[in-house]
Amino acid sequence: MLLNEKYTTKVIYKAFFSQQKDVPWKCAVYRNAARRKAIHTLWMSCHKKFPTKERLHKFGMISNNDCCLCRKVETVDHLLFDCPATRIIWETILKWIEIDHILKSWSEKLDWLIAILQKEELKSYNHLMCFDKNSV
């Protein structure tokens, strides 16, 4: 910003955000037709701020970091992909919406989603978060 420029909220906002780097998952979060809660969950996961038991335990908010379904440490990858109970749920959902994909980890899943969205094969993440089979 120039010294003689008038300081307004707009000028400060533009100066602040012009220095921000684009993240690869931006296409999956912004301008997305999914429900707000689904987008928020995705945003939290992309920022590695998802409130898993491991994270809550790290901050001393809970005393036990075990998954309530299988008793292993509850991380994002475990909760979404590694836990036998949630793996069955995800595989069933993907089969139902006719997507043939094997779940491995959160980072792999995010890379896969970004690649699909960049190809514009899927217009929004709601195919995986809102389970809208008719829009695939």
Backbone bond lengths (Angstrom), bond angles and torsions (degrees), N, CA, C in turn:
res aa  C-N    CA-C-N  psi(-1)  N-CA   C-N-CA  omega(-1)  CA-C   N-CA-C  phi
1 M - - - 1.448 - - 1.529 109.27 -
2 L 1.270 113.82 144.42 1.457 119.16 178.38 1.524 110.46 -81.02
3 L 1.324 115.72 152.84 1.458 119.57 -178.75 1.519 112.70 -67.34
4 N 1.319 117.59 -31.94 1.457 119.70 -178.45 1.529 112.92 -89.43
5 E 1.326 117.71 1.99 1.455 121.46 -179.32 1.529 110.05 -77.87
6 K 1.309 115.27 142.45 1.460 120.79 179.24 1.536 108.82 -72.97
7 Y 1.318 116.16 132.40 1.455 120.71 -179.31 1.520 110.08 -87.55
8 T 1.315 115.28 113.75 1.463 121.32 175.75 1.519 107.11 -125.30
9 T 1.291 115.79 166.31 1.466 120.68 177.12 1.528 110.24 -59.03
10 K 1.313 115.95 -39.64 1.468 120.86 -179.87 1.526 111.49 -62.20
11 V 1.320 116.89 -44.74 1.465 121.83 -179.57 1.528 110.23 -64.20
12 I 1.306 116.83 -45.28 1.466 120.92 -179.73 1.523 110.49 -65.52
13 Y 1.341 116.64 -42.29 1.465 121.61 178.59 1.527 110.31 -59.14
14 K 1.334 116.59 -48.57 1.467 120.25 -179.95 1.526 111.63 -63.88
15 A 1.322 117.26 -39.83 1.466 120.52 179.03 1.521 110.93 -64.22
16 F 1.300 116.72 -40.98 1.463 120.98 -179.88 1.519 111.46 -67.00
17 F 1.327 117.10 -50.00 1.455 120.15 -175.11 1.519 114.12 -80.04
18 S 1.312 118.54 -14.36 1.463 119.65 176.11 1.528 110.50 -71.32
19 Q 1.325 117.11 -20.15 1.460 121.49 -179.27 1.535 111.92 -91.13
20 Q 1.316 117.24 -7.51 1.457 120.96 -178.52 1.527 110.33 -77.80
21 K 1.318 116.04 139.94 1.458 120.88 176.87 1.526 109.03 -87.40
22 D 1.318 115.51 144.49 1.458 119.45 175.06 1.521 109.21 -72.18
23 V 1.314 115.63 141.60 1.457 120.96 176.78 1.528 108.23 -101.19
24 P 1.321 118.29 149.21 1.462 119.63 -176.12 1.528 113.69 -63.85
25 W 1.335 117.65 -25.83 1.457 120.53 -176.74 1.522 113.07 -87.86
26 K 1.328 117.71 5.76 1.463 121.48 -179.06 1.531 111.58 -55.80
27 C 1.322 117.00 -40.24 1.468 120.91 -178.80 1.526 112.43 -64.79
28 A 1.334 117.21 -23.54 1.462 120.49 -179.78 1.526 112.44 -84.07
29 V 1.318 117.45 -20.08 1.468 120.66 -175.18 1.527 112.20 -103.25
30 Y 1.329 117.43 -48.43 1.454 120.56 -174.72 1.520 111.73 -87.54
31 R 1.307 115.44 147.40 1.472 122.49 -176.34 1.520 110.88 55.36
32 N 1.299 115.52 46.56 1.453 122.74 -177.26 1.525 108.55 -109.10
33 A 1.318 117.04 137.10 1.467 121.49 -177.48 1.527 112.70 -85.98
34 A 1.302 118.02 0.52 1.465 120.60 -178.96 1.526 110.46 -69.95
35 R 1.318 115.02 166.69 1.463 120.35 177.33 1.521 109.49 -62.97
36 R 1.341 116.47 150.80 1.467 120.80 -177.61 1.525 112.37 -58.45
37 K 1.324 117.30 -38.07 1.459 120.15 -179.19 1.533 110.45 -65.05
38 A 1.323 116.67 -38.67 1.461 120.86 178.08 1.521 110.73 -66.13
39 I 1.316 117.15 -41.40 1.460 121.20 178.82 1.527 110.03 -66.27
40 H 1.333 116.36 -40.35 1.467 120.13 178.28 1.536 110.57 -63.11
41 T 1.319 116.96 -42.44 1.461 121.25 177.90 1.522 110.31 -61.39
42 L 1.313 116.66 -43.70 1.462 121.18 177.38 1.528 110.83 -62.25
43 W 1.326 117.02 -45.61 1.461 121.94 -179.74 1.528 110.78 -60.75
44 M 1.337 117.08 -44.58 1.468 121.49 178.59 1.532 110.83 -61.66
45 S 1.318 116.30 -41.30 1.463 120.13 179.59 1.525 111.52 -67.57
46 C 1.317 117.26 -40.27 1.471 120.84 178.53 1.521 111.72 -63.13
47 H 1.312 116.86 -33.71 1.462 121.73 178.78 1.529 112.95 -87.31
48 K 1.329 116.15 4.11 1.471 121.96 -178.09 1.534 111.24 56.32
49 K 1.322 115.89 39.27 1.463 122.50 -179.97 1.525 111.70 -117.38
50 F 1.315 117.14 10.84 1.460 121.43 -179.37 1.526 109.08 -61.55
51 P 1.318 118.88 129.57 1.471 120.95 -173.44 1.532 113.68 -76.53
52 T 1.311 116.63 70.58 1.455 120.08 176.88 1.528 109.08 -79.04
53 K 1.316 116.13 165.92 1.461 119.60 179.03 1.526 111.25 -64.01
54 E 1.318 117.58 -34.41 1.466 120.63 177.24 1.528 110.41 -59.85
55 R 1.321 116.47 -45.13 1.464 121.44 -179.64 1.528 111.69 -68.24
56 L 1.322 116.65 -43.93 1.468 120.63 179.00 1.533 110.78 -64.21
57 H 1.342 116.29 -37.03 1.461 121.07 178.25 1.533 110.38 -66.98
58 K 1.324 116.29 -39.04 1.464 121.99 179.08 1.529 111.27 -58.61
59 F 1.336 116.97 -36.47 1.463 121.53 -179.78 1.531 112.75 -91.25
60 G 1.344 117.30 6.85 1.454 121.54 176.62 1.520 114.36 73.88
61 M 1.320 116.89 20.07 1.465 120.32 -178.28 1.524 112.00 -84.22
62 I 1.335 117.02 -25.98 1.464 122.12 176.49 1.524 108.15 -136.51
63 S 1.316 116.07 159.56 1.463 119.29 -177.52 1.525 113.14 -97.43
64 N 1.323 117.74 -13.19 1.463 121.57 -175.52 1.526 108.49 -125.50
65 N 1.332 117.48 129.31 1.466 120.02 179.05 1.529 113.05 -109.45
66 D 1.331 116.32 19.67 1.463 121.31 -179.12 1.528 111.65 -81.80
67 C 1.322 115.72 142.12 1.462 122.61 173.95 1.530 107.93 -63.81
68 C 1.303 116.60 134.07 1.465 119.64 -178.74 1.528 112.43 -74.52
69 L 1.331 117.61 -10.11 1.459 121.18 -179.47 1.522 113.71 -96.25
70 C 1.355 117.05 -32.04 1.471 118.21 -175.85 1.529 113.93 -137.94
71 R 1.310 118.22 -2.09 1.470 124.58 175.62 1.527 115.02 71.34
72 K 1.331 119.08 18.26 1.466 121.64 171.08 1.517 107.87 -95.78
73 V 1.337 117.83 167.43 1.462 121.29 -179.45 1.528 109.41 -63.26
74 E 1.340 116.47 129.69 1.455 122.15 -176.38 1.519 110.81 -88.07
75 T 1.332 116.09 101.08 1.463 123.57 173.72 1.530 107.12 -109.35
76 V 1.331 117.14 175.86 1.465 119.69 177.27 1.528 109.91 -61.30
77 D 1.342 116.56 -48.97 1.462 119.47 179.44 1.523 111.39 -59.99
78 H 1.327 116.64 -41.98 1.454 119.19 -179.89 1.526 110.65 -64.87
79 L 1.313 116.16 -48.45 1.461 120.59 -176.36 1.525 112.28 -61.90
80 L 1.317 116.57 -41.69 1.461 119.75 -175.75 1.528 114.61 -90.78
81 F 1.343 118.01 -26.08 1.461 118.18 -171.69 1.520 116.11 -133.99
82 D 1.327 119.05 -35.29 1.462 121.13 -172.23 1.518 114.48 -88.83
83 C 1.309 118.07 -29.09 1.457 120.96 -178.41 1.528 109.00 -64.62
84 P 1.333 117.92 128.83 1.464 119.95 -178.75 1.532 113.12 -56.26
85 A 1.318 117.69 -36.67 1.469 120.92 -178.67 1.526 111.63 -69.58
86 T 1.326 117.76 -46.29 1.464 119.43 -178.74 1.527 111.82 -75.21
87 R 1.317 117.49 -28.26 1.470 120.67 176.90 1.533 109.99 -61.09
88 I 1.312 116.46 -42.80 1.474 120.72 178.60 1.529 110.03 -61.90
89 I 1.323 116.41 -42.46 1.470 120.60 179.39 1.521 110.33 -61.35
90 W 1.352 117.68 -50.36 1.457 121.01 -179.38 1.527 112.27 -62.25
91 E 1.327 117.39 -42.11 1.466 119.90 179.41 1.524 111.08 -63.61
92 T 1.321 116.67 -38.07 1.467 121.14 178.02 1.525 110.85 -65.78
93 I 1.321 116.96 -43.74 1.470 121.42 179.34 1.524 110.92 -63.33
94 L 1.331 116.95 -47.11 1.460 119.88 -179.94 1.527 111.84 -62.98
95 K 1.311 116.38 -37.62 1.464 120.22 176.91 1.526 109.95 -65.76
96 W 1.327 117.20 -41.25 1.457 122.88 -178.84 1.528 111.75 -63.20
97 I 1.334 117.20 -39.64 1.468 119.99 179.55 1.529 111.83 -92.44
98 E 1.324 115.32 12.12 1.462 123.15 172.42 1.523 113.75 61.30
99 I 1.326 115.43 45.06 1.461 121.16 173.92 1.517 107.10 -115.66
100 D 1.336 115.41 119.55 1.455 121.24 -179.24 1.522 108.69 -93.91
101 H 1.325 115.40 97.52 1.463 120.28 -177.11 1.521 109.06 -152.12
102 I 1.320 116.36 136.27 1.465 121.36 178.34 1.522 108.08 -95.79
103 L 1.325 115.87 129.32 1.456 121.32 -178.91 1.520 110.07 -81.93
104 K 1.349 115.93 133.61 1.467 119.77 -179.17 1.518 111.68 -122.61
105 S 1.327 117.41 -60.51 1.461 121.37 -178.67 1.520 108.49 -151.79
106 W 1.339 116.23 166.95 1.459 119.83 -179.81 1.519 110.87 -62.72
107 S 1.317 119.18 -45.40 1.464 120.67 -178.03 1.528 111.06 -64.30
108 E 1.332 117.85 -39.22 1.464 121.43 177.52 1.518 109.89 -66.10
109 K 1.330 116.88 -41.07 1.456 121.49 -180.00 1.525 110.70 -64.59
110 L 1.313 117.36 -41.01 1.458 121.46 179.24 1.529 110.55 -65.91
111 D 1.320 117.95 -42.62 1.471 121.25 176.75 1.525 110.86 -60.46
112 W 1.331 116.44 -42.32 1.471 122.31 178.38 1.520 110.35 -61.86
113 L 1.326 116.88 -45.96 1.456 121.65 -179.48 1.533 111.33 -63.56
114 I 1.327 117.09 -43.94 1.465 121.37 179.41 1.526 110.39 -61.21
115 A 1.320 116.59 -42.66 1.468 120.40 179.20 1.526 111.23 -61.54
116 I 1.316 116.65 -41.41 1.467 120.58 178.92 1.520 110.61 -66.22
117 L 1.328 117.18 -45.35 1.458 120.30 -178.69 1.524 111.94 -66.63
118 Q 1.309 117.55 -33.99 1.466 120.10 178.17 1.528 110.92 -69.55
119 K 1.321 116.57 -29.43 1.465 120.43 176.23 1.524 111.04 -81.30
120 E 1.328 116.26 -9.35 1.462 124.04 -178.19 1.519 112.63 61.09
121 E 1.346 116.72 27.72 1.456 119.57 174.20 1.525 110.04 -72.49
122 L 1.327 116.25 -36.09 1.458 121.48 174.14 1.518 106.86 -118.49
123 K 1.302 118.42 134.38 1.458 121.47 -176.25 1.520 112.96 -84.01
124 S 1.317 118.20 -21.83 1.462 118.49 179.24 1.514 109.99 -154.43
125 Y 1.288 114.02 165.46 1.459 121.86 179.89 1.515 111.58 -74.24
126 N 1.337 118.51 -5.78 1.457 119.39 -176.93 1.520 112.19 -65.45
127 H 1.305 118.32 -14.72 1.453 120.33 175.69 1.522 110.58 -64.60
128 L 1.312 116.54 -30.83 1.453 120.34 -178.51 1.523 113.13 -102.78
129 M 1.317 117.80 -20.22 1.459 120.05 -177.38 1.522 112.80 -107.44
130 C 1.310 118.63 -28.14 1.465 121.24 -177.86 1.518 111.99 -106.94
131 F 1.321 116.90 -8.42 1.448 122.41 175.42 1.519 112.94 58.74
132 D 1.308 116.94 44.56 1.435 122.75 -179.42 1.533 108.89 -94.76
133 K 1.324 116.87 91.62 1.453 122.55 -174.42 1.533 112.01 -64.33
134 N 1.315 118.97 -31.82 1.450 121.71 -176.30 1.514 113.41 -69.36
135 S 1.339 118.09 -18.79 1.452 119.46 -177.28 1.522 113.68 -94.25
136 V 1.342 118.07 0.76 1.470 120.54 178.58 1.498 108.89 -79.18
